Amino acid sequence: MKISLPIVALWLASLLPISCGGDPAQPGGFTPLAEDYPLELLERFAADALEVVDSLQPTDIESVSIRFVGLDELEQILLKELRPQLAMQFEDEQVAEKSAETMAKAIGRGLVAKTVTETGEIVLVRQNLFDIALAMGMPNYATEQVLQAVIVHEVVHVVDNGAHSLADLLGSAKDADGIQAVNAVIEGHAQFIARQANRKMGNSAAFELFTDAIGKVPETEDPVEMYTNKIIASGFLFAYHNGELFFDRLAAADSAMGFEQVLANLP
């Protein structure tokens, strides 16, 4: 089954009006995070996540490196990854650089955690979970269960990155549409596996809360910031929701089709 990037993009785009697949949120308890929640908690959640993800997608990875970073470091990590993508979209180098800087700052404030494709480690800004919960009016977001759901998603990225360099996959895209399609494949697969993993862990309600926050844009009085945030949120919504639905449809059509087969058929 040959799947080209344009076909993947069209298929994903056709799913946009459809709500994300999977089990509905189930009522469950949430444990508020302490403001100084420790690294040991992250390491335990990462180890638990790897064990469950491995049961769904066997991997040779034996442990996951995870650490706290400051917002500045997260922005620099994002900037390094965004530069080549924005350079592809803008001929003017200064415009591309400025756009990458603006997006890195905006995305950095809205991320709980990120997998660094160069190192395969997960980095996390401790305060972001609380800031997002406040901005979105979602008090249950700043909880241990949502943090676990986020880490499960990132562990899938770590596993995928160990098998296939995610940076190389993004670098293989030839234009902005290609980047969007590859992003949707990467994020969609992480959501597809993470949903199953969280279900096995009895953490579906928190995973749904994490997923529901994707694409939401808090109000701001700065129209430029609001516009930028809406563009970024739209991209995340497409990649996470439609990417997952893409893998849902693949699984329904042929249970043997998955991440490996999709990557093998990318041009």
C-alpha positions in Angstrom: 0.0 0.0 0.0 1.8 3.1 -1.2 0.9 6.3 0.7 2.4 9.5 -0.5 2.7 12.6 1.6 0.1 14.5 -0.5 -2.4 11.6 0.0 -1.6 11.5 3.7 -2.2 15.2 4.0 -5.5 15.0 2.1 -6.7 12.1 4.1 -5.9 13.9 7.4 -7.5 17.1 6.2 -10.7 15.2 5.3 -11.0 14.2 9.0 -10.9 17.7 10.4 -14.6 18.1 11.2 -14.7 14.7 13.0 -14.2 14.5 16.8 -11.2 12.5 18.1 -11.8 8.8 18.3 -11.3 6.6 21.4 -13.0 6.0 24.7 -15.0 8.9 26.4 -13.6 10.4 29.5 -14.5 8.4 32.6 -15.1 9.9 36.0 -12.1 9.5 38.3 -10.1 11.1 41.0 -7.4 13.6 40.4 -4.5 14.3 42.7 -3.4 17.9 42.7 0.4 18.4 42.1 2.5 20.0 44.7 4.2 23.2 43.3 7.6 21.6 43.9 6.8 18.1 42.6 10.1 16.2 42.4 12.1 14.7 39.6 11.6 11.3 41.3 7.9 11.5 40.4 8.7 12.2 36.7 11.2 9.3 36.7 8.6 6.9 38.2 5.9 8.0 35.7 8.3 7.6 32.8 9.3 4.1 33.9 5.6 3.1 34.4 4.8 4.6 30.9 7.7 2.8 29.2 6.6 -0.6 30.7 3.0 -0.1 29.3 4.1 1.4 26.0 6.5 -1.6 25.5 3.6 -4.0 25.9 1.8 -2.3 23.0 4.8 -1.4 20.9 7.9 -3.6 21.8 11.1 -1.6 22.0 14.7 -2.1 22.9 14.8 1.1 24.9 15.3 0.1 28.6 14.9 3.5 30.3 13.8 7.0 29.6 15.8 10.1 30.5 13.6 12.9 31.8 14.5 16.2 33.5 13.2 19.7 34.4 14.3 22.6 32.3 13.6 26.4 32.5 11.4 28.0 29.9 14.4 29.6 28.2 16.0 26.3 27.6 12.8 24.8 26.2 12.4 27.8 23.9 15.9 27.3 22.6 15.2 23.6 21.9 12.0 24.5 20.0 13.9 27.3 18.1 16.5 24.8 16.9 13.8 22.5 15.6 11.6 25.2 14.1 14.3 27.1 12.2 14.6 24.6 9.2 10.8 24.4 9.1 10.3 28.1 8.9 13.2 28.6 6.5 11.3 26.3 4.1 8.3 28.6 4.3 9.9 32.0 4.0 12.5 33.1 1.5 13.7 36.0 3.6 16.0 34.6 6.3 15.3 37.4 8.7 11.5 36.8 8.4 12.0 33.1 8.9 14.2 33.6 12.0 11.8 36.1 13.6 8.9 33.8 12.9 10.7 30.9 14.5 11.5 32.9 17.5 7.9 34.1 17.9 6.6 30.5 17.5 9.2 29.1 19.9 8.1 31.5 22.7 4.4 30.9 22.1 4.7 27.1 21.9 7.0 27.0 24.9 4.4 28.6 27.1 1.8 26.0 26.1 3.9 22.8 26.4 4.1 20.7 29.5 6.8 18.4 28.1 8.8 17.8 24.9 10.9 15.0 23.5 14.2 16.3 22.3 14.8 14.5 19.0 18.6 14.9 19.1 19.0 13.2 22.5 15.9 11.2 22.9 15.3 12.7 26.4 12.1 14.3 27.7 12.3 17.8 29.1 9.6 19.4 31.2 8.9 22.9 32.5 7.5 22.4 36.0 5.5 25.6 36.2 3.8 25.2 32.8 1.3 22.7 34.0 0.0 25.1 36.6 0.0 28.1 34.2 -1.9 26.1 31.5 -4.5 24.9 34.1 -5.1 28.5 35.2 -5.2 30.0 31.7 -7.6 27.3 30.5 -9.8 27.4 33.6 -9.1 23.6 34.0 -8.1 23.1 37.7 -7.9 19.3 37.2 -5.2 19.8 34.6 -2.5 20.5 37.2 -2.7 17.0 38.6 -0.6 13.9 38.8 -2.9 12.0 36.5 -2.6 14.6 33.7 1.2 14.7 34.1 1.2 10.9 33.8 -0.9 11.1 30.6 1.5 13.7 29.1 4.6 11.6 30.0 3.0 8.6 28.3 2.6 10.6 25.1 6.2 11.7 25.3 7.4 8.2 26.0 5.8 7.0 22.7 7.9 9.7 21.0 11.0 8.4 22.7 10.3 4.9 21.5 9.5 6.1 17.9 12.6 8.3 17.9 14.7 5.4 18.9 13.5 3.4 15.9 13.3 6.3 13.4 14.9 9.7 13.9 11.9 12.1 14.1 14.2 15.0 13.1 15.1 13.1 9.9 11.4 12.5 9.2 10.6 16.2 9.5 13.7 17.0 7.5 12.5 14.7 4.7 9.5 17.0 4.1 9.9 19.1 1.0 7.4 21.9 1.8 5.1 23.3 4.4 2.3 20.9 3.6 4.8 18.0 3.9 5.9 19.2 7.3 2.2 19.4 8.4 1.6 15.9 7.2 4.7 14.4 8.9 3.9 16.2 12.1 0.4 14.7 12.0 1.9 11.2 11.5 4.3 11.7 14.4 1.8 13.2 16.9 -1.1 11.1 15.7 0.8 7.9 16.4 1.9 9.1 19.8 -1.8 9.9 20.6 -3.0 6.5 19.2 -0.6 4.5 21.3 -0.8 6.8 24.4 -4.6 6.5 24.4 -4.3 2.7 24.6 -1.6 2.9 27.2 -3.5 5.2 29.4 -6.6 3.0 29.1 -4.5 0.0 30.4 -3.2 2.2 33.2 -6.8 3.2 34.2 -5.9 6.8 33.4 -8.3 7.5 30.5 -10.1 10.5 32.2 -6.8 12.4 32.6 -5.8 11.5 29.0 -9.1 13.0 27.7 -8.5 16.1 29.8 -5.0 16.5 28.3 -6.4 15.9 24.8 -9.3 18.3 25.3 -6.9 21.1 26.1 -5.2 20.8 22.8 -6.3 23.5 20.4 -7.8 25.7 23.1 -6.7 29.3 23.1 -6.9 31.4 26.2 -8.1 35.0 25.8 -5.5 37.7 25.6 -5.8 41.5 25.1 -2.9 41.5 22.6 -4.4 40.9 19.1 -1.0 39.8 17.6 -0.4 37.3 20.4 -4.0 36.0 20.0 -3.6 35.6 16.3 -0.3 33.8 16.7 -1.7 31.5 19.4 -4.7 30.6 17.2 -2.4 29.6 14.3 -0.3 27.5 16.5 -3.4 25.9 18.2 -4.8 25.1 14.8 -1.6 23.3 13.8 -1.6 21.3 17.1 -5.3 20.4 16.7 -4.7 19.1 13.2 -1.6 17.1 14.2 -2.9 15.5 17.4 -6.6 15.0 16.6 -6.5 14.2 12.9 -3.2 12.4 13.2 -4.8 10.0 15.7 -7.9 9.5 13.6 -5.6 8.7 10.7 -4.1 5.8 12.7 -7.6 4.8 13.9 -8.8 4.5 10.3 -5.6 2.5 9.4 -6.2 0.1 12.2 -9.8 -0.3 11.3 -8.9 -1.0 7.7 -5.9 -3.3 8.3 -4.7 -4.1 11.8 -1.2 -4.8 10.4 -0.8 -1.2 9.3 1.0 1.0 11.7 3.8 3.5 12.2 6.4 1.4 10.4 4.2 0.8 7.3 3.3 4.5 7.1 6.9 5.6 7.3 8.0 3.0 4.8 5.6 4.5 2.3 6.4 8.2 2.8 8.2 9.5 -0.4 
